[in-house]
């Protein structure tokens, strides 16, 4: 890949014509919420699409406009858009002030943001997705274009052809390691405690740390928006969230959730004498304290903990599986006239402990500790030039004890391993704005490890045209210093291993966005993203041999070239009276090099289609309908097995014989979900009751085949039908009370 050739192309796109406006007007202003607090990341753009800006941390912005008058639109996820007609002769002597109102929850049926950067979902839009037991932000991600979910039992996703371990997750900017409950089934955050989630697949700025696949960033609920308290009861758990009003300089968010479904189902199972797997209990809590000493500065302290534990079964002498993640973080932000700055530090600890196999002896024990610190600033150097910089330090310590890992022959072996990693990264980004809506962004990120380093440059050109359209093309490189052995075949938490040599990904991407509103009250938008990615050395599980105790993390993996092509499109429309519709289509091909051949990966998905439809009904009812279809996943067929004598002569051991890697495919996937919601407003309360059904048509989607059962059926002369299906028909109910 030649960066010089693509770089020249982007410069031509951005700078043709290169003329700067002769006498542009600089419009300065601030965007506030109903409590008169500055709103960050509000999209500010001219109606004809020729100028665009994002508000800073304190809600302030500056916009270059030509002419004498101009119509400007202000948009942010979760807020009603606003438009203003500006007399440019009054600027820069006046400061424009715009107040955005929170969008009514009855209209929150659309998943994609109204801005121009990435895709986003609000808390209310997540609630309208038929849940598996209860609303979950991570399980709603597959409804966004470019996101696929190979196994709908687990919340694990693939981002535009990337592997499952190539996505970054964060909470208010703090990195996370294990973000799921019930052993990767649902997310580890109470939906009532978050404001929303942002998804970035391509053209991620160099000042933002991200793995090679993309970034999923969750933000916590801010004070003073909507109501101050919420109680949520679902099929799985009971949760409560309280957020203080921001009438003073200090504010507080407290949220907690605990399950009862495990205790209930396990009691039923124990009473019937069944030997079914036990359902673990889970709980989580989140606390955030915020302090605003001045209008231009803010301090936030954040703490969260998620915990899963299986209850011992009748006659059990061991301690069953336990997993937890604990995060503590501090964030300081400052907004000046020409500069924004932030300082962030956090510590995250993820742990998995299993003493179920041998009483008193740890069979699985993973402890993953991550200290992270970052300082950054954004500076307006000139009216057409903006610079950003960041410095970060990450120190990670991992310990794996009595960890059973799979071998290439289909068996398993024990692994004891400890590792430490320290990463120092420096990132910079420069944004140059030309006239007629053109801009050019260039950046780079340098990461230095103990024994290696990675240089990741980026160049992005954007063009704003008429009818609020945006086209951008970019080239970028991203680096990643960790890996997992494989996408898990079960729901056990997967350990992450630290690498001394980074995984590198180069990409060329194209983004197109269109936002428009008709005279009939219909707002619609189109977002298309396409990317070609080259992975210089994607990690795959190595064919291990020799003593496990002597291995390092790097010895667990083989490196192989890989590539992917992803094209994703989202079309959505919403009428002013409430009905909305969203359709997404993704074409993703993901290939890896194996023995001089390009073979599909296990998450290769040529076609993925989903639709979300919401309709307000009389008597404060609303109906949501979700449909999803995708291609069947590749699998490696089993062509037979052999019995080999054991070394002690006591019998034989079974060895599987596989066909060509991923040369067959499972049947296609189809799922149809519905949700009905009813709202009451008694006195000072707001009550929502919901009834949802997942997989309404009871389609038993095949997600994997069980080799042991398959061979047993063949040996006994039966027709081999062994398979592991996705979610069955899952009805659920929920109640939300807000005050």
C-alpha positions in Angstrom: 0.0 0.0 0.0 1.6 3.3 -1.1 0.7 6.2 1.3 2.2 8.8 -1.0 -0.2 7.9 -3.9 -3.3 8.0 -1.8 -2.1 11.1 0.0 -1.8 13.1 -3.3 -5.3 12.0 -4.2 -6.8 13.2 -0.9 -5.0 16.6 -1.2 -6.4 17.1 -4.7 -9.9 16.2 -3.5 -9.8 18.6 -0.5 -8.1 21.5 -2.2 -9.8 21.7 -5.6 -10.7 24.5 -5.9 -8.2 25.6 -3.3 -9.3 29.2 -3.0 -10.0 30.5 0.4 -13.0 32.8 0.7 -12.1 36.4 0.3 -14.2 37.9 3.1 -15.8 35.1 5.1 -17.8 35.9 8.2 -16.8 34.1 11.4 -19.9 33.1 13.3 -19.2 32.4 17.0 -21.8 30.9 19.3 -22.7 28.5 22.0 -25.3 25.6 22.1 -27.0 25.0 25.5 -29.5 22.5 26.9 -32.6 23.5 28.8 -30.6 24.0 32.0 -28.2 26.3 30.2 -25.3 24.0 30.2 -23.0 23.8 27.2 -23.6 20.8 24.9 -20.5 19.1 23.3 -20.4 17.5 19.9 -23.4 19.3 18.5 -23.4 19.2 14.7 -23.6 22.8 13.3 -23.9 23.0 9.5 -25.2 25.3 6.9 -28.4 24.0 5.2 -26.8 23.9 1.8 -24.0 21.8 3.3 -21.2 24.2 2.4 -20.0 24.7 6.0 -19.8 22.5 9.1 -18.5 22.5 12.7 -18.8 20.6 16.0 -19.3 22.3 19.3 -16.5 22.0 21.9 -16.7 20.7 25.4 -18.4 23.9 26.7 -20.8 24.0 23.7 -19.0 26.8 21.9 -18.3 26.8 18.2 -17.0 28.9 15.3 -18.3 28.6 11.7 -16.9 30.3 8.5 -19.8 31.5 6.3 -19.9 33.4 3.0 -22.6 35.8 1.9 -24.9 38.1 3.8 -27.5 35.7 5.3 -27.4 32.0 6.0 -29.6 29.2 7.3 -27.9 27.0 9.9 -29.0 23.7 11.4 -28.1 22.4 14.9 -28.3 18.6 15.6 -27.3 16.2 18.4 -28.4 12.7 19.3 -31.3 12.8 21.9 -32.3 16.4 21.2 -34.7 18.0 18.8 -32.9 19.8 15.9 -33.0 23.5 15.6 -32.5 25.9 12.7 -31.6 29.6 12.7 -31.4 32.3 9.9 -28.4 34.4 10.5 -27.6 38.0 9.4 -23.9 37.7 8.8 -23.3 41.4 9.1 -23.8 41.2 12.8 -20.9 38.8 13.3 -18.3 38.5 14.8 -19.5 41.3 17.1 -22.4 39.1 18.5 -22.3 35.7 20.1 -25.1 33.4 18.9 -26.9 31.4 21.6 -29.0 28.3 20.7 -30.9 26.1 23.2 -31.8 22.5 22.2 -34.6 20.7 23.9 -34.5 17.0 24.7 -36.3 14.9 22.1 -39.6 13.4 23.4 -39.3 9.7 24.2 -42.3 8.9 22.0 -40.3 9.9 18.9 -37.1 8.1 19.8 -37.4 5.2 17.3 -34.3 6.0 15.1 -31.0 4.5 15.8 -28.5 6.6 13.8 -27.4 10.0 14.9 -28.3 13.3 13.3 -24.7 14.4 13.2 -21.9 13.7 10.7 -19.4 11.6 12.7 -20.0 7.8 13.3 -23.3 6.3 14.2 -25.0 6.5 17.6 -28.0 5.2 19.6 -29.7 6.9 22.5 -31.0 5.3 25.7 -34.6 5.6 24.4 -33.9 4.1 21.0 -32.2 1.1 22.7 -35.4 0.6 24.9 -37.5 0.2 21.8 -35.5 -2.7 20.5 -37.1 -6.0 21.5 -34.7 -7.3 24.2 -33.4 -10.7 25.3 -34.8 -10.5 28.8 -34.1 -6.7 29.2 -32.9 -3.7 27.2 -29.2 -3.9 26.4 -27.1 -1.4 24.5 -24.6 -4.0 23.2 -27.3 -6.3 21.9 -28.7 -3.4 19.9 -25.4 -2.8 18.0 -26.1 -5.4 15.2 -28.9 -3.2 14.0 -26.3 -0.6 12.9 -24.8 -1.0 9.4 -21.5 -2.8 9.3 -22.0 -4.7 12.6 -22.6 -8.5 12.5 -23.4 -10.9 15.3 -22.4 -14.5 14.3 -24.1 -16.0 17.3 -27.2 -14.2 18.6 -27.0 -15.9 22.0 -23.8 -13.9 22.8 -23.4 -10.1 22.7 -20.1 -10.4 20.9 -20.0 -8.6 17.5 -17.8 -8.1 14.5 -17.2 -4.6 13.1 -17.0 -4.4 9.3 -15.1 -7.6 8.8 -12.9 -7.4 11.9 -12.5 -10.2 14.4 -14.4 -10.3 17.7 -11.3 -9.2 19.6 -10.5 -6.3 17.4 -13.1 -3.8 18.8 -12.4 -1.3 21.6 -14.9 -0.6 24.3 -15.0 2.4 26.6 -17.1 4.0 29.3 -16.9 7.8 29.4 -13.5 7.5 27.6 -12.1 4.9 30.1 -11.1 1.6 28.4 -13.0 -1.6 29.4 -12.0 -5.3 29.2 -15.0 -7.4 30.0 -18.3 -5.6 29.3 -20.8 -8.4 29.4 -23.0 -10.3 32.0 -24.3 -13.8 32.1 -21.0 -15.0 30.5 -21.2 -12.8 27.4 -25.0 -12.9 26.9 -26.0 -9.3 27.9 -24.2 -6.0 28.6 -22.9 -5.1 32.0 -24.6 -1.7 32.2 -28.1 -0.8 33.4 -29.6 0.9 30.3 -31.1 3.6 32.6 -27.6 4.7 33.6 -26.4 5.6 30.1 -27.0 8.4 27.7 -26.1 6.4 24.6 -23.4 4.7 22.6 -21.3 5.8 19.6 -19.9 3.5 17.0 -16.9 4.5 14.9 -15.7 2.1 12.2 -13.5 4.2 9.9 -11.6 7.5 9.9 -11.1 7.5 13.7 -8.8 10.4 14.6 -5.3 9.6 15.6 -5.8 11.3 19.0 -8.4 8.6 19.8 -7.1 5.2 20.9 -8.8 2.3 19.1 -8.1 -1.3 18.2 -7.9 -2.2 14.5 -11.6 -3.0 14.1 -13.3 0.1 15.5 -14.6 1.8 18.7 -17.8 1.4 20.7 -18.0 4.3 23.2 -20.6 4.3 25.9 -21.4 7.6 27.8 -23.1 7.8 31.2 -26.3 9.6 31.9 -25.9 13.3 32.5 -27.7 15.3 35.2 -30.8 17.4 34.7 -32.0 15.7 31.5 -35.5 14.3 31.7 -36.5 12.9 35.1 -34.3 12.4 38.2 -35.1 8.8 39.1 -35.9 5.5 37.4 -36.9 2.0 38.6 -36.7 -0.8 36.0 -38.0 -4.4 36.5 -37.4 -6.9 33.7 -37.5 -10.6 33.1 -33.9 -10.9 34.3 -33.3 -8.3 37.0 -34.4 -5.3 39.1 -32.6 -2.0 38.8 -32.7 1.5 40.1 -31.1 4.7 38.8 -31.0 8.2 40.5 -29.4 11.3 39.0 -29.4 14.6 40.8 -30.4 17.8 39.2 -27.6 20.2 38.2 -29.0 23.3 40.0 -25.7 23.3 42.0 -22.1 22.9 40.9 -22.1 19.2 42.0 -24.1 16.3 40.6 -24.4 12.6 41.4 -25.4 9.5 39.4 -26.1 6.3 41.2 -27.3 3.1 39.4 -27.5 -0.5 40.6 -29.0 -3.7 39.2 -29.3 -7.3 40.5 -30.7 -10.4 38.9 -33.2 -12.9 40.3 -33.7 -15.1 37.2 -30.8 -17.4 38.2 -32.1 -18.1 41.7 -35.6 -18.8 40.3 -34.6 -21.1 37.5 -32.0 -22.9 39.6 -34.5 -23.6 42.3 -36.9 -25.0 39.7 -34.1 -27.1 38.2 -33.0 -28.5 41.6 -36.6 -29.4 42.5 -37.0 -31.4 39.3 -33.8 -33.2 39.7 -32.5 -32.0 36.3 -28.8 -31.8 35.7 -29.0 -28.7 33.4 -26.3 -26.1 33.5 -26.9 -23.6 36.3 -27.8 -20.0 35.5 -25.4 -17.5 37.2 -26.6 -14.5 39.2 -25.3 -11.1 38.2 -25.2 -7.6 39.6 -23.7 -4.3 38.6 -23.4 -0.8 40.1 -22.2 2.6 38.7 -21.5 5.8 40.6 -20.4 9.1 39.0 -19.7 12.3 40.9 -19.4 15.5 38.9 -18.2 18.9 40.0 -18.2 22.1 37.9 -16.1 24.7 39.7 -16.3 27.1 36.8 -18.5 27.3 33.6 -15.4 26.2 31.6 -14.2 23.3 33.7 -15.5 20.0 35.1 -14.2 17.1 37.2 -15.8 13.7 37.1 -15.1 10.7 39.4 -16.4 7.4 38.0 -16.7 3.9 39.6 -18.4 0.8 38.2 -18.5 -2.9 39.1 -20.0 -5.9 37.4 -20.1 -9.3 39.0 -21.3 -12.8 37.9 -21.5 -15.9 40.1 -22.9 -19.3 39.7 -24.8 -20.8 42.7 -23.4 -24.2 43.9 -25.6 -27.1 42.9 -27.0 -29.8 45.2 -24.0 -31.8 46.7 -21.4 -29.5 45.1 -18.1 -29.2 47.0 -16.4 -26.6 44.8 -16.8 -22.9 44.2 -18.5 -22.4 40.8 -17.5 -19.9 38.1 -17.2 -16.2 39.2 -16.3 -13.3 37.0 -16.1 -9.6 37.7 -14.8 -6.3 36.3 -14.1 -3.2 38.5 -13.4 0.2 37.0 -12.3 3.5 38.7 -11.7 6.6 36.7 -11.0 10.4 37.0 -11.6 12.9 34.2 -10.9 16.6 34.1 -11.9 18.9 31.2 -11.3 22.5 30.5 -12.7 24.7 27.7 -11.1 28.0 26.9 -11.6 30.6 24.2 -9.1 28.9 21.8 -8.3 25.7 23.6 -9.9 22.6 25.0 -8.0 20.3 27.3 -8.6 17.1 29.2 -6.9 14.8 31.6 -8.0 11.2 32.2 -6.8 8.3 34.3 -8.4 5.0 35.2 -7.7 1.5 36.5 -9.7 -1.5 35.4 -9.5 -5.1 36.8 -11.2 -8.1 35.1 -11.1 -11.4 36.9 -12.4 -14.9 36.2 -12.2 -17.7 38.7 -13.4 -21.3 38.4 -13.0 -23.9 41.1 -15.6 -26.2 39.8 -13.5 -29.1 38.6 -11.4 -29.8 41.6 -12.5 -28.6 45.0 -10.1 -26.0 46.4 -7.9 -25.9 43.2 -8.3 -23.1 40.7 -9.1 -24.6 37.3 -9.4 -21.2 35.6 -8.0 -18.1 37.1 -7.5 -15.0 34.9 -6.6 -11.6 36.4 -6.3 -8.7 33.9 -5.2 -5.3 35.3 -5.2 -2.2 33.2 -3.9 1.2 34.3 -4.5 4.0 31.7 -3.7 7.7 31.8 -4.1 10.3 29.0 -3.6 14.1 28.6 -4.8 15.9 25.5 -5.7 19.3 24.1 -7.3 20.9 21.0 -6.2 24.3 19.9 -7.7 26.7 17.4 -4.5 28.0 15.7 -6.2 30.1 13.1 -9.7 30.5 11.9 -9.1 27.7 9.3 -6.6 25.6 11.2 -7.2 23.4 14.2 -4.6 21.2 16.0 -5.1 18.4 18.5 -2.6 16.4 20.5 -2.6 13.6 23.1 -0.1 11.6 25.2 -1.1 8.4 26.9 0.4 5.7 29.1 -1.0 2.2 29.5 0.3 -0.4 31.8 -1.3 -3.9 31.8 -0.6 -6.9 33.9 -2.1 -10.3 33.1 -2.0 -13.6 35.1 -3.4 -16.9 33.8 -3.3 -19.9 36.0 -4.7 -23.4 35.3 -6.1 -22.1 32.1 -7.4 -24.9 29.8 -6.8 -24.0 26.1 -7.7 -25.9 23.0 -5.1 -27.7 21.0 -5.0 -28.1 17.2 -5.9 -31.8 17.6 -9.2 -31.0 19.3 -8.0 -31.6 22.9 -7.0 -29.2 25.6 -3.9 -28.5 27.7 -3.1 -26.5 30.8 -1.4 -23.1 30.6 0.2 -21.0 33.3 1.3 -17.6 32.1 2.1 -14.1 33.4 2.8 -11.0 31.3 3.3 -7.3 31.7 3.0 -4.6 29.0 3.7 -0.9 29.0 2.6 1.3 26.1 3.5 5.0 25.6 1.6 6.7 22.8 1.8 10.2 21.2 -1.0 11.2 18.8 -1.5 14.4 16.8 -4.2 15.7 14.4 -4.4 18.8 12.2 -7.6 20.0 10.5 -7.4 22.5 7.7 -10.7 24.0 6.5 -10.9 25.4 3.0 -13.7 27.4 1.5 -16.8 25.7 -0.1 -17.1 23.1 2.6 -13.8 21.3 2.0 -11.4 20.2 4.7 -8.3 18.1 5.1 -7.3 16.2 8.2 -3.8 14.7 8.8 -2.6 12.9 11.9 -0.4 10.2 13.2 -0.1 8.0 16.3 3.2 6.6 17.6 3.0 3.8 20.1 6.2 2.5 21.9 6.1 -0.8 23.7 8.9 -2.5 25.7 10.5 -4.2 22.6 8.6 -2.8 19.6 6.8 0.2 18.3 4.0 1.1 15.8 3.6 4.2 13.6 0.0 4.8 12.5 -0.6 7.7 10.1 -4.0 9.0 8.9 -5.2 11.3 6.1 -8.9 12.2 5.6 -10.4 14.6 3.1 -14.0 15.8 3.4 -16.3 17.6 1.0 -19.6 19.2 2.0 -21.9 19.8 -1.0 -25.5 20.9 -1.5 -28.5 19.3 0.2 -26.6 18.7 3.4 -24.4 16.0 1.8 -20.9 15.0 3.0 -18.4 12.8 1.2 -15.1 11.8 2.9 -12.3 9.6 1.8 -9.5 8.5 4.1 -6.5 6.3 4.5 -5.3 5.1 7.9 -3.3 2.6 9.9 -4.2 1.3 13.3 -2.2 -0.9 15.7 -3.2 -3.4 18.4 -1.0 -5.0 21.1 -3.3 -7.8 22.4 -5.3 -10.8 21.1 -7.6 -13.6 22.0 -7.1 -17.2 20.9 -10.4 -17.4 19.0 -14.0 -16.4 19.0 -15.4 -18.4 21.9 -17.5 -21.5 21.1 -19.1 -21.3 24.5 -20.2 -18.4 26.8 -17.2 -18.5 29.1 -15.3 -15.2 29.3 -12.3 -15.3 27.0 -8.8 -14.3 28.3 -6.9 -11.6 26.5 -3.1 -12.1 25.9 -0.6 -9.3 25.6 1.6 -9.2 22.5 5.2 -7.8 22.3 4.8 -7.2 18.5 1.7 -5.3 17.3 -1.0 -6.3 14.9 -1.2 -3.8 12.1 -4.2 -2.9 9.8 -4.1 -0.5 6.8 -7.4 0.8 5.4 -8.9 2.9 2.6 -12.4 4.1 3.4 -15.2 6.1 1.9 -18.1 7.7 3.8 -21.2 9.4 2.3 -23.9 11.1 4.4 -27.1 12.8 3.4 -29.6 14.5 5.7 -32.7 16.1 4.4 -36.2 17.2 5.4 -39.2 17.4 3.2 -42.1 19.9 3.3 -44.4 17.0 4.3 -42.7 16.6 7.7 -40.6 13.6 6.8 -36.9 13.7 7.7 -34.7 11.1 6.1 -31.0 10.3 5.9 -28.6 8.0 4.1 -25.3 6.9 5.4 -23.0 4.7 3.4 -19.5 3.5 4.5 -17.1 1.3 2.5 -13.7 0.2 3.5 -10.9 -2.1 2.2 -8.7 -3.4 5.0 -5.4 -5.1 4.9 -4.1 -7.0 7.9 -0.4 -7.5 7.8 -0.4 -10.1 10.5 -3.7 -11.2 12.0 -3.3 -13.5 14.9 -4.7 -17.1 14.8 -4.4 -19.9 17.3 -1.1 -21.7 16.9 -0.6 -25.4 16.6 1.0 -25.8 20.0 3.6 -28.3 21.0 6.1 -28.6 23.9 5.7 -27.7 27.6 3.0 -25.1 28.1 4.7 -23.6 31.2 7.6 -22.3 29.1 5.5 -20.3 26.6 5.0 -16.6 26.2 1.9 -14.9 25.0 3.3 -14.4 21.5 4.0 -18.2 21.2 0.3 -18.9 21.5 -0.4 -17.3 18.1 0.5 -17.6 14.5 0.5 -14.6 12.2 -1.1 -14.6 8.8 -2.0 -11.9 6.2 -5.7 -11.1 6.0 -8.0 -8.7 4.1 -11.6 -7.6 4.2 -14.0 -5.6 2.1 -17.0 -4.0 3.8 -19.9 -1.9 2.4 -22.6 -0.8 4.7 -25.7 1.4 4.0 -28.3 2.8 6.3 -31.5 4.5 5.1 -33.9 5.9 7.7 -37.0 8.1 7.6 -39.1 9.6 10.3 -42.4 11.5 10.1 -43.1 14.4 12.4 -46.1 12.5 13.9 -43.8 9.7 15.1 -43.6 6.7 12.7 -40.1 5.8 11.7 -38.3 3.2 9.6 -34.7 2.2 9.3 -33.2 -0.3 6.8 -29.6 -1.4 6.8 -27.6 -3.6 4.4 -24.0 -4.8 4.9 -21.8 -6.7 2.5 -18.7 -8.0 4.3 -16.1 -10.4 2.9 -13.3 -11.3 5.3 -10.5 -13.6 4.2 -7.3 -14.9 5.7 -4.2 -16.4 4.1 -3.7 -20.1 4.8 -1.2 -22.3 3.0 -1.0 -20.0 0.0 -4.8 -19.8 -0.3 -7.3 -17.1 0.7 -10.0 -18.8 2.8 -13.1 -17.2 4.5 -12.9 -16.4 8.2 -15.5 -17.8 10.5 -17.3 -14.5 10.6 -17.4 -13.9 6.8 -20.9 -12.6 6.1 -21.6 -11.6 2.4 -25.1 -10.3 3.1 -26.6 -8.9 6.3 -30.0 -7.1 6.2 -32.0 -5.6 9.1 -35.0 -3.4 9.6 -36.4 -1.4 12.5 -39.9 0.0 12.3 -41.7 2.0 15.0 -45.3 3.1 15.0 -47.2 5.2 17.6 -50.6 3.8 18.3 -53.7 5.3 20.1 -53.9 5.3 23.9 -50.2 6.0 24.2 -49.2 2.7 22.7 -46.2 2.2 20.5 -45.2 -0.8 18.3 -41.7 -1.8 17.3 -40.9 -4.4 14.7 -37.4 -5.7 14.0 -36.3 -8.1 11.3 -32.9 -9.5 10.5 -31.5 -11.8 7.9 -27.9 -12.8 7.0 -25.8 -15.3 5.1 -24.8 -18.5 6.9 -21.4 -18.6 8.5 -18.5 -20.6 7.1 -17.6 -23.9 9.0 -14.9 -26.5 8.6 -16.6 -29.8 7.9 -15.7 -33.0 9.8 -15.0 -35.8 7.3 -14.2 -38.6 9.8 -12.3 -39.7 12.9 -9.6 -42.2 13.8 -8.9 -44.1 17.0 -5.2 -44.1 18.1 -3.8 -46.2 20.9 -3.1 -44.4 24.1 0.5 -44.3 25.4 -0.3 -46.4 28.5 -2.0 -49.1 26.5 -5.3 -48.7 28.4 -7.4 -47.9 25.4 -7.7 -45.6 22.4 -8.1 -41.9 21.9 -10.3 -40.2 19.3 -8.9 -37.8 16.7 -11.0 -35.8 14.3 -10.3 -35.5 10.6 -11.4 -32.1 9.2 -12.0 -31.1 5.6 -10.8 -27.9 4.0 -10.9 -24.9 6.4 -14.3 -23.0 6.3 -15.2 -24.8 3.0 -18.9 -25.2 4.0 -21.6 -22.8 5.3 -24.4 -23.1 7.8 -27.9 -22.3 6.7 -28.9 -18.6 6.5 -30.1 -16.7 9.6 -33.5 -15.1 10.0 -35.1 -13.5 13.0 -38.3 -11.5 13.6 -38.9 -9.6 16.8 -41.8 -7.4 18.1 -42.3 -5.1 21.1 -45.4 -3.3 22.3 -45.1 -0.4 24.9 -47.8 1.4 26.9 -47.3 4.6 28.8 -49.1 6.1 31.8 -48.4 9.4 33.5 -50.0 9.2 37.0 -49.3 12.4 39.0 -45.6 13.1 39.1 -44.7 9.6 37.7 -44.1 8.3 34.2 -44.7 4.5 33.8 -43.9 2.4 30.7 -44.9 -1.2 30.5 -43.6 -3.4 27.6 -44.2 -6.8 26.2 -41.6 -8.2 23.8 -41.1 -11.4 21.8 -37.8 -12.3 20.3 -37.8 -14.7 17.4 -41.5 -14.6 17.0 -41.6 -17.1 14.2 -39.5 -19.6 16.3 -36.8 -20.0 13.6 -34.1 -22.4 15.0 -31.1 -20.7 13.5 -28.0 -22.9 13.4 -24.9 -21.1 14.7 -22.6 -24.1 15.2 -22.4 -27.9 15.0 -21.4 -30.1 18.0 -18.7 -32.4 16.8 -19.0 -35.0 19.6 -22.7 -35.5 19.2 -22.4 -35.4 15.4 -19.9 -38.3 15.4 -22.0 -40.3 18.0 -25.0 -40.0 15.7 -22.9 -41.2 12.7 -21.5 -44.2 14.7 -25.0 -45.3 15.7 -26.3 -45.0 12.1 -28.5 -41.9 12.8 -28.8 -39.0 10.4 -26.4 -36.4 11.7 -28.4 -33.4 12.9 -26.4 -32.3 15.9 -26.2 -28.5 15.9 -26.2 -25.6 18.3 -29.1 -23.2 17.7 -29.4 -19.5 18.4 -32.0 -17.9 20.5 -35.4 -19.7 20.7 -38.7 -17.9 21.0 -38.0 -15.6 24.0 -41.0 -13.6 25.4 -40.3 -11.0 28.1 -42.0 -8.2 30.0 -40.7 -5.1 31.6 -41.8 -2.1 33.7 -40.1 1.3 33.9 -41.1 3.9 36.5 -39.6 7.4 36.2 -40.0 10.4 38.5 
